[in-house]
C-alpha cells in the first residue's frame, strides 16, 4: 500500500469516523504517554490523531496506534499493545498512545491541563486551581511537553516522583531507564529524571513518606530540592532540613552535589551493590530504590544512618 494513498486517507473529513462503527472503542492509554513501540506496521503523517485513527483503520492495522503531536507522525499496529509493561516502549516525548477496544482507562478519566513548570509543581498548581481529587493528571508544559503525574491532593498538592509498595517493579535498571521513567502510576514507578528536572528548575520542597516493616511511618523532608539537566547528569541539590523522624538529619543531604548513577553508569559499584539507581556519593544512607525485602544488607530498600530501617513502602514527593 503506497504512502500517498495512506496520506490521502488522512485527509478525509473526521465525520467518517463518527459514523463508522469500527472506529469506535478507541481509548487513550495514559500510562503509555511519551512512549512509542518499535516497528510499526505502517508509518505516515496526519494532521491530528483523529485522522490517524482513520488511516490506521483503512490500512487494516488498527488494533493500536501512536501519534506524535509535534511531528504529526502516525504509527499503526496490528496488535493491541495497551497492556504491555512500560519498559517495552521506546521513550518519545510528545507521543500519545491509543488502543482499540482496550479495557484500560480512557482519556476522559483524567483531567488534562496546561502547566507552567516555572511557577509551581504540577499538583500544587492544580490544587490552587480548584482540583482537589487525588489521582492521575495529564500535564502539558508551556514548551509543549506532555506527561502524567500522580497527585496527593489530600496531603496538600504533592507531586509523587517515586512509589514502591509490593515489589512488582524492577528498580535495578539502566541509567536511561531512570532518565525516561518506568513502571505504572497505578502501582510502583519512578517518574523519570527528565520530568523531575522540568519540575525542579526552581527549588521545591521534597519529602519521603517511609513505611517501616513494623508498620510505622517515618517522615523525611527538606525545603529545597532541585536537579540539573541531562548535560550535568541530573546533579542533585538538596538542603534545608525540615523533618527526619527516626533518621539522621543528613540522611538525604549526604547526597547533595552528586550526579545520578545506575548499574550501567556506576560510582564505586554503588548502584550494583545497592540494587538501584540514586545520587550516590559513597554510597548513600537512603536507598529507596534498593532491594525490596532484603535484610541485614545495605542493598535493602531502607535507611542505614540511624541503624537499619527496613521499608515496605516508600513515597518520594515534591511541592
C-alpha positions in Angstrom: 0.0 0.0 0.0 1.6 3.3 -1.1 2.3 6.0 1.4 0.5 8.6 -0.9 -2.7 6.5 -0.7 -2.4 6.3 3.1 -1.8 10.1 3.3 -5.0 10.6 1.2 -6.9 8.7 3.8 -5.6 11.0 6.5 -7.1 14.0 4.7 -10.6 12.6 4.8 -13.1 14.6 6.9 -13.5 13.5 10.5 -17.2 12.8 10.2 -16.3 9.4 8.6 -15.2 8.1 12.0 -18.2 9.5 13.7 -20.4 7.2 11.5 -18.2 4.1 11.2 -18.9 1.5 13.9 -15.4 0.0 13.6 -13.9 3.4 14.6 -15.5 3.2 18.0 -13.8 1.8 21.1 -10.5 3.7 20.8 -9.1 4.8 24.2 -6.2 6.9 25.2 -3.8 4.8 27.3 -2.5 7.4 29.7 0.2 5.2 31.3 1.9 4.9 27.9 2.2 8.7 27.2 5.5 9.9 25.9 6.4 6.4 24.7 6.1 4.5 21.4 6.8 1.0 20.1 9.4 -0.5 17.9 8.5 -1.5 14.3 5.0 -0.2 13.5 3.2 -1.9 10.6 2.5 1.5 8.9 4.0 4.9 9.5 2.6 8.0 7.9 1.8 11.7 8.6 -1.6 13.0 9.6 -2.7 16.5 10.8 -4.3 15.2 14.0 -4.9 12.0 16.0 -8.5 11.6 14.7 -7.2 11.3 11.1 -4.5 8.9 12.4 -7.4 6.7 13.6 -9.0 6.8 10.2 -5.7 6.0 8.4 -4.9 3.0 10.7 -8.5 1.7 10.3 -8.4 1.9 6.5 -5.0 0.2 6.2 -6.2 -2.7 8.4 -3.5 -2.2 11.1 -6.0 -0.9 13.6 -5.5 -2.5 16.9 -3.4 0.2 18.4 -1.6 3.4 17.3 0.8 6.1 18.4 0.6 9.7 17.4 3.4 12.3 17.9 1.8 15.7 18.5 4.8 17.8 17.2 5.8 15.8 14.1 2.2 14.6 13.3 3.7 11.1 12.9 1.1 8.4 12.9 2.2 4.8 13.6 -0.3 1.9 13.2 0.0 -1.6 14.8 -1.8 -4.9 14.2 -1.8 -5.9 17.8 -3.3 -4.3 21.0 -0.2 -3.2 23.0 -2.1 -1.4 25.7 -1.3 -4.0 28.4 2.4 -4.2 27.7 4.6 -3.0 30.6 6.2 0.4 30.1 9.8 -0.7 29.7 8.8 -2.3 26.3 8.2 1.2 25.0 10.7 3.5 23.3 10.8 6.8 25.2 9.5 9.6 22.9 8.3 12.9 24.4 5.0 14.2 23.0 3.7 10.8 21.9 0.1 9.8 22.6 -0.8 6.1 22.6 -4.3 4.8 21.7 -5.7 1.3 21.7 -8.8 -0.1 20.2 -11.3 -1.9 22.5 -8.9 -1.7 25.4 -10.3 -2.2 28.9 -7.8 0.2 30.4 -8.5 3.8 31.4 -9.9 6.2 28.8 -8.8 9.8 28.1 -11.9 11.1 29.8 -11.0 9.6 33.1 -8.1 12.0 33.6 -8.1 15.8 33.7 -5.7 17.4 31.2 -4.3 20.8 31.9 -1.6 23.3 30.8 1.1 23.6 33.4 3.6 26.4 34.0 6.7 24.4 35.1 8.5 27.5 36.4 6.0 28.8 39.0 4.8 25.7 40.9 4.9 21.9 40.9 2.0 20.4 38.9 -0.1 19.1 41.7 0.1 22.3 43.8 -0.8 24.3 40.7 -3.8 22.0 40.2 -4.8 22.2 43.8 -4.7 26.0 43.7 -6.9 25.9 40.6 -9.6 24.0 42.4 -8.7 20.4 41.6 -9.0 18.5 44.9 -9.2 14.9 43.9 -6.2 12.5 44.4 -5.2 10.7 41.2 -3.5 11.0 37.8 -3.5 14.2 35.8 -2.1 14.9 32.4 0.1 18.0 32.2 1.3 20.0 29.2 4.1 22.4 29.9 4.5 25.8 28.4 7.0 24.3 26.0 4.6 21.6 24.9 6.0 18.6 26.9 3.2 16.2 27.8 3.4 13.9 30.8 1.3 12.4 33.5 1.6 12.9 37.2 0.1 11.3 40.3 -1.1 13.8 42.8 -1.7 13.6 46.5 -4.2 16.4 47.0 -5.3 15.2 50.4 -1.9 16.0 51.8 -1.7 19.4 50.2 -0.9 19.1 46.5 2.2 16.9 46.4 3.5 15.5 43.1 4.7 11.9 43.5 8.1 11.1 42.0 8.6 7.5 43.2 6.4 4.8 44.8 7.2 1.3 45.9 4.8 -0.9 47.7 4.7 -4.6 46.6 7.8 -5.4 44.6 6.0 -5.7 41.3 8.5 -3.4 39.5 12.2 -3.9 38.9 14.3 -1.0 40.1 17.8 -2.3 39.3 17.8 -0.7 35.9 19.9 1.2 33.4 20.7 4.9 33.6 18.5 5.6 30.6 15.6 3.9 32.3 15.9 6.2 35.2 16.1 9.2 32.8 12.9 8.2 31.0 11.0 6.8 33.9 9.4 3.3 34.3 6.5 1.5 36.0 2.9 2.4 36.3 1.3 5.4 38.1 -1.3 2.9 39.3 1.3 1.0 41.2 5.1 1.1 41.5 7.0 3.6 39.4 9.9 6.1 39.0 8.6 9.2 37.2 11.8 9.9 35.4 14.8 12.3 35.8 14.0 14.4 32.8 10.5 15.1 34.1 11.9 15.8 37.6 14.3 18.3 36.0 11.4 20.1 34.3 9.6 20.4 37.6 12.5 21.5 39.7 14.1 24.3 37.8 13.0 26.3 40.9 13.7 24.9 44.3 10.9 22.7 45.6 10.2 21.0 48.9 10.9 17.3 48.9 9.6 14.7 51.3 9.8 10.9 51.8 7.0 9.0 53.4 8.6 5.7 54.5 6.7 2.8 56.0 8.8 0.5 58.2 8.4 -3.2 58.4 7.0 -2.5 61.9 4.0 -0.7 60.3 5.3 2.7 61.5 5.5 5.7 59.1 8.7 7.8 59.1 8.9 11.3 57.5 12.0 12.8 55.9 11.6 16.3 54.5 13.8 19.1 53.1 12.8 22.6 52.0 15.0 22.9 48.9 15.3 20.3 46.1 16.5 20.8 42.5 18.3 18.7 39.9 20.4 19.9 37.0 19.8 18.9 33.4 21.0 15.9 31.4 24.3 17.5 30.5 25.1 17.6 34.2 23.8 14.0 34.7 20.9 15.4 36.8 23.2 16.5 39.6 21.3 16.8 43.0 21.0 20.0 45.1 19.2 19.5 48.4 19.2 21.5 51.6 17.0 22.8 54.4 16.3 20.0 56.8 12.6 20.1 58.0 11.9 16.7 59.4 13.7 13.3 59.9 11.7 11.4 62.5 13.7 8.3 63.4 16.5 9.1 61.0 19.6 11.4 60.7 19.1 15.0 59.6 21.6 14.4 56.8 20.1 11.2 55.5 19.4 12.8 52.1 21.6 15.9 52.2 24.6 13.5 52.3 23.9 13.0 48.6 24.0 16.8 47.8 26.1 17.7 44.8 26.2 14.2 43.3 25.3 13.1 39.8 22.8 10.3 39.3 24.1 6.8 38.8 22.7 3.4 37.8 24.0 -0.1 37.2 25.4 0.8 33.7 26.8 4.2 34.8 28.0 3.3 38.3 30.1 5.0 41.0 32.2 2.7 43.1 29.8 -0.1 42.3 27.2 1.6 44.5 24.3 1.1 42.1 25.2 -2.5 41.6 25.6 -3.2 45.2 22.6 -1.2 46.4 20.4 -2.7 43.7 19.0 0.5 42.3 19.8 4.0 40.8 20.5 7.1 43.0 22.6 10.1 43.6 25.4 8.1 45.1 28.3 9.5 47.0 29.9 6.8 49.0 27.3 5.3 48.6 24.1 6.5 50.4 22.3 6.4 53.7 18.9 6.4 52.0 18.2 3.6 49.5 14.5 3.7 48.5 15.3 2.2 45.1 17.2 -0.8 46.6 16.3 -4.4 47.0 12.8 -4.9 48.2 12.6 -7.2 51.2 16.4 -7.6 51.5 17.5 -7.9 55.2 20.8 -7.2 57.0 22.4 -5.6 54.0 22.9 -2.1 52.6 21.3 -3.4 49.4 17.9 -3.3 51.2 15.2 -0.8 50.4 15.8 1.2 53.6 17.8 3.7 55.5 21.0 3.0 57.4 22.2 6.2 59.1 20.4 5.6 62.3 20.7 1.8 62.2 18.7 -0.4 59.8 15.3 0.9 58.9 13.6 -1.6 56.6 10.8 -0.2 54.4 7.8 -2.0 52.9 6.5 1.2 51.2 8.2 4.4 50.0 6.8 7.6 48.5 9.0 10.4 47.3 7.1 13.7 46.5 7.8 17.3 45.7 5.7 20.5 46.2 
